[in-house]
């Protein structure tokens, strides 16, 4: 097999033949495109003992025996409007035993991503793994290995401070609970987790109702998160601002600043249900009661809305969210202001703590807001309201969030950048495109950087094209970076990989969506690699 790309205008289809069974079978060298400044330099690697696999990507071709040639393509992608692309690593990049999972496969995968032109990768640093042994007992072993590997490949690293559990949400492919000692505290005091009106507890994340209370063995949740981030800073100080360029601060389920209003675990919620308010632990109820008394309506503090329906209702099936429902009354506005206000206070506290920890280290801070696009075309925007975003036909719920992010100089990371309105089912009343435009306007008004992610795993040209369109801006509302979800075996299938390489190239050129030719028949600016496998007639070409 031969791999060819044009240096300026096109990339050829990458032909990847996978004959291995497991993610770790790398008995042969691999081949990836390498893009550098605008000229071609031919290198003869017939005697290539000094060429390590990490330094020189190569490809095998059994049809060209005893012939080894390599042309390194170099293209300049410098542009004031370029949008750097990162790729999320698997959720279980660090295993439950706290070692790096499948290091050989990870090494080859990082080599591939570097050669495709990506800026770097993103990894979840799980609270449940690092502080597993007990309070203030941190183990960074697996992450040490990963950071060093990322550095060797010349990539950058975005690190997510993941203070939530993994498992029970869209795309969760493994289970990583909170630290055992935290789960013990939950067992002793169930009210430290979010609770719905049926009394169902959600152990995914500590309730923001107890942010300032010493419920975790004498420390508040915010103190625990601060101590964790401080230890990370001290341990990885030499990499901050160089290899580690961004810290995304987890602030809720899935690492997003929101309430766990639509939990998928055990079939509790199904798309496009409106979700439920999560304000029924004793700490949230006490806060609501105090707010109602301060407002002069003590009777409003007994509980959340009684007519807000259940997880899988539609807005019109409820008294609260229907077109002329309770949400638009004085009581409804009082409750929604309190509920969303508590979320804003939570984000403000954690981002303030993160700023104090990482000030002067050279890393960017970011936070993620969920792209809740279903029922956006209704008046109440029910699904956004239950998640804590007080956004409706009458109110902009994203501008206060953007202003809070701007206060701390934190990048506003938003999901669902790949989605188009026409792809959504009619009963969802969905408009991801209008939602993204609203968020872009809010971040521009607040003067905060906007970065993006795709919400679901997509490999098609339509999704990539939508991200390209979203990333463009002629008025300062474009994306500062994009993180692609997610690296896995499917990404490295031939057509999917070709689409990613095209996408990265277009983003690096400021969003020019130029279709790339399937083949390159010219004789200029061509990268070709040929390697003979002398020990076998069977060729393995693998990219993971």
C-alpha positions, 0 to 999 in steps of 0.5 A: 500500500502506498500513502500519498498526499498533496502538499498544498491542495489535497490529501489522498485517501489513507488506506489502512488495512487492519489485520490485527485483533487487539489494540496492542498488536504493533508488530510492524511499522506504521505510516502517517502523513507528516505536514511541515513548512512549504517545501519537500525534502526527500530522505533516503532511509535504505539504511535507516537504523538511526530512524526511530519509529517515533521520529520517522513515520513509515509504511509497508508495501509488500509489492515493492520488495527491497525498496525503501524511500521516504519523502517528507512533506512540509506545509506551512499552516500558520494563519492568524485565523487557524483553529487548533484541533485537539483529540480526546483520548479514551476515558480509560486512558489510565486504568483502574490500577492507575497505570497507562492503558495499552501504552504501545497502542497509545504511542502509535496513536499519538504518532498518527495524530501528530502526523495528521497535524492535530495540536494535541490531545485531551485527557480526563484526570479522574478524581476517583483514580488519583485520590483513591487511597484516601484524603490527600493521598494522590497517585499520578503514575499513569498520568506521568507516563502519558505526559512524558509520551505526549511531550516526546511526540511534540503534542500539547495536552489539555487536562480535565479535572474530572471531579465526577464519576464516569459511567451512566451518560452518553458515550461513557464506555467504562465505569470510574466511581468517585473515591471510595472514601467519598462514597463512604461519606455519601453512604453516611450522609446521602444528602451530599449528592443530588436528589430528585423529587422522587428521592432518587439519589445521583452519586455522579457528583457532589451536590452544589448545595454543600459547596461551603460545608465541611462534609468531606471529612472536615473539608468542603467540596471546594476545598477538596477540589482546590487541594487536588488541583494544587497537588496536580500543579505542584507535581506537574509544574515543569510541564505547565504552560509547555506540554500542558497548555490547558486545564479544563475544570470539571464543575458537574456531571460529565465535567459540565457546569450543570445539574444532572437533570437527564441521567441515562443510567438505568433508563431513567431518562430518554431523549428528548425528555425534559428532565427533572429539577435536582434540588431535593437534598436537604442542603438545596431545600434549606437554600430554597427556603431561605431564598423564599423567606428573603423574597417575602414568599415563605410558602414558595420554599417548601419544595420545587415546582409540583407541576414540572412533570417527570424525566421523559415528559414533553413540555406540553404534558406539564403545567410548569413548562407548557406554553402558558405554564407556571415557568412564566409566572412570578413564582416560576421566575423566582424559582428559576432565578434561584435554581440557576443562580445556585449553579452560577455561584457554584461555577464562580466558586470553583473557577475562582479556586482554580484561578488562585491555584494556577495563576502564573503557571502559563496554562489556560483555564476552561470550563464546559457548558452542555449543549442542550438543544432539545426543546429549544424551539419551545417557549420555556426551553424546558430541558435547559431549565432543568439543567440550570440554564435559565434560558427561555423565549423571554430570557438569555440564560447564557450571557450570565454564564459567559460573564462569569467565565469572563470574570475569571478569564476562563475559556467557555467550552461548548458542545454540539458544534457538529449538529444541524437542525435538520438531523434532529427528530421532529418531536425534539423541537430541537435547534442546535444551530440556533443554540450555538449562535446564541452562545456565540453572541453571548461569549462575544458580548461578554468578551470571553474565548469560545472553544468547541466540542462535538457532543456525539461521535461523528466521522462524516463530512457533514458533521466536520463541515458543520464544525468548520462553518461554526468555527468561522467568524468575521466579527470575533465570535469564532472558535479559539480551539476545537476538541474532537470526541473521541480517539478510538479504533473506529477513528482510524478506519480508512475513510474516517481517518481521511475525513479527520485529516481533511478537517484538521487541514481545513481548520488549520487554514482558517476554516477553508473547507476544500474538498480533498481529492481521493487520489493524487496523480501528479508527480509533485509535492508527493509523500510516498512510503514503501517498506518491504516486510522480508520475513513474511508475505503477509502485510500488516498496516495498522493505525490506532 
